[in-house]
Amino acid sequence: MNHTEAVTEIIKIIPETEEEFKESYKTNSSFMVISVFSKQIKKLIKDNDQKILLKSIQKMNTLYSKGDQALKSAIENIFIYSLDSFTFCCEPAYKKMIFNKMSLSLQNNYLHQIYKSGI
């Protein structure tokens, strides 16, 4: 799956993103696509919209497992990197629920990034 296919998949879950993706510069790379999707996930966390949030996390799992290398790299460098700041003010149970819905490979990537030596 490449970034163009990812846009279609993201719009299925969060139709509001269609307008944002219509701006061509936001869909010309995996990094821009995942940046827009991550921003939407941040908003869902802030708004406590669990239903759409859980679907979005599941879609992020799918994009990570079936995506091409550029998409995987974007997820690792944008979504995983930002996850702590997204969940910083969350209740511990809510934060745990979010992380439990992430795939094992995303969780491992998150833990590797957080506990990397030298940080």
Sequence and secondary structure as in RCSB ss.txt:
>XXXX:A:sequence
MNHTEAVTEIIKIIPETEEEFKESYKTNSSFMVISVFSKQIKKLIKDNDQKILLKSIQKMNTLYSKGDQALKSAI
ENIFIYSLDSFTFCCEPAYKKMIFNKMSLSLQNNYLHQIYKSGI
>XXXX:A:secstr
  HHHHHHHHHHH TTHHHHHHSGGGSSSHHHHHHHHHHHHHHHHHHT HHHHHHHHHHHHHHHHHS HHHHHHI
IIIIIHHHHHHHTTS HHHHHHHHHHS HHHHHHHHHHHS TT 
